[in-house]
Amino acid sequence: MRRWRQIETSAHVFDCESLGNWHHMKVRLKMAEKLGFFETGSLVDVGCGRGRYLSYFIERYDIPFCVGLDISIKAVRDAKELLKGQSCVDFVVADAENLPFKDSSFDFVFSTDVVEHLRDPSKGIKEMVRVSRDKIVIATPNKLCPIDMSRVARVLTHHHPPSIERYLTKFQLNEMLQYAGLRRENILIRESSFFPLGWLLVHVKLKIPNKIFRMLLLAEDILEKTPLRHIAGVIIACCQKSQNLVKGNIRDIPSSSMRIVKFHNFSSSVSRC
C-alpha cells in the first residue's frame, strides 16, 4: 500500500483516520486470524456499517460470496458505494434479531459492535449461530472496562448515543453463546484493547507520534497477558461448531499466521473507509 508506506517511512505522525481504522480492526480480528478463521468460505457481516470489514475480507481472503447486513439503509448505501464493482458481495437491510437466511447459510458469521445495541442480544446471538455453518466471531464492548467510551464521546464530540446501548461481560456473552446451542469447548473468548486509540484517532483527530503509538501497542500486548485483561475495552468471542477451541492455547499458535501485524501490511481498503 503506497500511501501507508509513505506514512510510515517519512512521517513522524501517522495519518489519523487510516491508523485509527487499523487499530480498531486489529483489536477485533487478531484472535480470529491467529486461528485461521478467514481463510475461505462464504461470509455474512451482521451490522456491516459502511463495509470496511467486508472490503478487508474480500481483498485479503478467498471469499467466494459474502453478504453485508445492516438495519440502516444509509449504512448499506455507503457500503454499496465502497464495494461497487465487487461481484461477490450482496447487501440486505434487515434486523439482526431476525436474520432473513436459512439455517447454516454461511460458513462464517462476523459481527462487531452490534449486540450491545439489540433489544434482545441473546436472540441476536442465537440467530447468528443458527445461520452459521461453522464459525462465528462476535466483538462487543466490555462492561467491566472502567472507561465508558460512549460517555467520553458525548464530552469530546457531538456523538449522540443509540437508543439502546447495553454492554456485556465476558461471562454474559459466554452464557448467551451456550444458550444459542454452542458447547463450552467450541467457544474461545478474550479481552483486548486498553487504549481507545482507534476511536481517538478517527473522531478526535488526535495526533500521536509513531514512536509513542508503537509503545502503546506494546503496552497493550503486555497488559493482555496479565489479570488486567479482564477490564480491557473489548471482548471478542471466536466460536467454531466443528472444533474444540479450548484444548489449545491461542498463544501457542504461530504469530506468523496473523495477517494484521505490521502497519505496512495493512490493506489499502481500510484507508478508503
Buried (B, 14 or more C-beta within 10 A) or exposed (E): BEEBEEBBEEEEBBBBBBBBBBBBBBBBBBBBBBBEBBEEBBBBBBBBBBBBBBBBBBEBBEBEBBBBBBBBEEBBBBBBEBBEEBEBBBBBBBBBBEBEBEEEBBBBBBBBBBBBBBEEBBBBBBBBBBBBBBBBBBBBBBBBBEEBBEEBBEEBEEBEEEEEEBBBBBEBBBBBBBEBEBEEEBBBBBBBBBBBBBBBBBBBEBEBEBEEBEEBBEEBEEBBEEEEBEBBBBBBBBBBBEBEBEEEEEEEBEEEEBBBEEBEEBBBBBBBB
